[in-house]
Amino acid sequence: MSTGGTVEFRIDRRSGVATYWQIVQQAKQALRLGLLRPGDKLPTAREVVEAAAINPNTVLKAYRELEREGLVEARRGLGTFVRASLGAAGDSRYRADLEHWVARAHEDGLGREDITALFDSVLDGHFPQETP
């Protein structure tokens, strides 16, 4: 993903997560972090297909899901645009705390997978499991 109102979808073919769902989740993450804001244009299906080497129908399925959830809208001949934000996860207070925690964990020798597993286990204790 990148900043400035654009997003680059990164597909992990080994994750076991459906490709379209990875796109949906990455778009939602960008909305939560303020990387995408109302009015921003999503990459075209063709751009995503070229960058990620995936089937165009997969991109369209992801965009339809985002549209069904009221987060984006397709404008015929113009593209797909963000309609709504998803909140304040980009809140600098929480981000700074998390940045500090991750840096400390990394300094103590924890790798990305260790940190992810720890974070996920804490989240699972506070939130019900969500599935696509």
C-alpha positions as CSV (number, residue, x, y, z in Angstrom):
1,M,0.0,0.0,0.0
2,S,1.1,3.6,-0.5
3,T,0.0,7.0,0.8
4,G,-1.3,10.1,-0.8
5,G,-4.8,8.9,-1.8
6,T,-3.5,5.9,-3.8
7,V,-3.3,2.3,-2.8
8,E,-1.3,-0.5,-4.3
9,F,-2.7,-3.9,-3.4
10,R,-0.2,-6.6,-2.4
11,I,-1.4,-10.1,-2.9
12,D,0.0,-12.9,-0.7
13,R,-0.7,-16.1,-2.6
14,R,0.5,-18.3,0.3
15,S,-1.8,-16.8,2.9
16,G,-4.8,-19.0,2.2
17,V,-7.0,-15.9,2.1
18,A,-9.0,-15.4,-1.1
19,T,-7.4,-12.8,-3.4
20,Y,-10.6,-10.6,-3.6
21,W,-10.8,-10.6,0.2
22,Q,-7.2,-9.5,0.5
23,I,-8.1,-6.5,-1.7
24,V,-11.2,-5.7,0.3
25,Q,-9.2,-5.9,3.6
26,Q,-6.3,-3.8,2.3
27,A,-8.8,-1.1,1.0
28,K,-10.5,-1.1,4.4
29,Q,-7.1,-0.8,6.2
30,A,-6.2,2.2,3.9
31,L,-9.6,3.8,4.8
32,R,-9.1,3.3,8.5
33,L,-5.6,4.8,8.4
34,G,-6.7,7.7,6.3
35,L,-4.5,6.7,3.4
36,L,-7.7,6.7,1.3
37,R,-10.3,9.4,1.9
38,P,-13.8,10.2,0.5
39,G,-13.4,11.4,-3.1
40,D,-10.1,9.4,-3.7
41,K,-10.1,7.2,-6.8
42,L,-9.2,3.5,-6.4
43,P,-6.8,2.1,-9.0
44,T,-8.7,0.8,-12.1
45,A,-9.2,-3.0,-12.4
46,R,-6.7,-2.9,-15.3
47,E,-4.0,-1.2,-13.1
48,V,-4.5,-3.8,-10.3
49,V,-4.4,-6.7,-12.8
50,E,-1.2,-5.4,-14.3
51,A,0.5,-4.7,-10.9
52,A,-0.7,-7.9,-9.1
53,A,-1.1,-10.4,-12.0
54,I,-4.6,-11.4,-11.0
55,N,-7.8,-12.0,-12.9
56,P,-9.9,-8.9,-13.6
57,N,-13.0,-10.5,-12.3
58,T,-11.3,-10.9,-8.9
59,V,-10.7,-7.1,-8.7
60,L,-14.3,-6.4,-9.8
61,K,-15.6,-8.8,-7.1
62,A,-13.6,-7.0,-4.5
63,Y,-14.8,-3.6,-5.7
64,R,-18.4,-4.8,-5.7
65,E,-18.0,-6.0,-2.1
66,L,-16.7,-2.5,-1.1
67,E,-19.6,-0.9,-3.0
68,R,-22.1,-3.2,-1.3
69,E,-20.7,-2.1,2.1
70,G,-21.2,1.6,1.0
71,L,-17.5,2.4,1.1
72,V,-17.0,3.1,-2.6
73,E,-19.1,3.9,-5.7
74,A,-18.5,3.1,-9.3
75,R,-19.0,6.0,-11.7
76,R,-19.5,4.8,-15.2
77,G,-16.6,5.8,-17.4
78,L,-14.7,7.5,-14.5
79,G,-13.7,4.8,-12.1
80,T,-14.4,3.7,-8.6
81,F,-14.3,6.4,-5.8
82,V,-14.2,6.3,-2.1
83,R,-17.5,7.3,-0.5
84,A,-16.9,6.9,3.2
85,S,-14.1,6.6,5.8
86,L,-13.8,3.9,8.4
87,G,-12.8,5.9,11.5
88,A,-9.9,7.0,13.5
89,A,-7.4,4.2,13.5
90,G,-4.9,6.7,12.2
91,D,-5.3,8.6,15.5
92,S,-1.7,9.7,16.3
93,R,-2.0,8.9,20.0
94,Y,-2.7,5.2,19.4
95,R,-0.3,5.0,16.4
96,A,2.6,6.4,18.5
97,D,1.9,4.0,21.3
98,L,1.8,1.1,18.9
99,E,5.0,2.3,17.0
100,H,6.8,2.4,20.4
101,W,5.5,-1.1,21.4
102,V,6.5,-2.7,18.0
103,A,10.0,-1.0,18.1
104,R,10.6,-2.3,21.6
105,A,9.4,-5.9,20.7
106,H,11.6,-5.8,17.6
107,E,14.6,-4.7,19.7
108,D,14.0,-7.5,22.1
109,G,14.3,-10.0,19.2
110,L,10.7,-10.6,18.1
111,G,10.3,-11.0,14.4
112,R,7.3,-9.9,12.3
113,E,5.5,-13.2,12.6
114,D,6.1,-13.3,16.4
115,I,4.7,-9.8,16.8
116,T,1.7,-10.6,14.5
117,A,0.9,-13.7,16.4
118,L,1.1,-11.9,19.8
119,F,-1.0,-9.0,18.5
120,D,-3.6,-11.3,16.9
121,S,-3.9,-13.3,20.2
122,V,-4.6,-10.1,22.1
123,L,-7.1,-9.0,19.5
124,D,-8.8,-12.4,19.6
125,G,-9.2,-11.9,23.4
126,H,-11.1,-8.7,22.9
127,F,-13.0,-9.2,19.7
128,P,-15.0,-12.1,18.3
129,Q,-13.4,-13.9,15.4
130,E,-14.3,-12.2,12.1
131,T,-14.5,-14.2,8.9
132,P,-15.2,-13.2,5.3
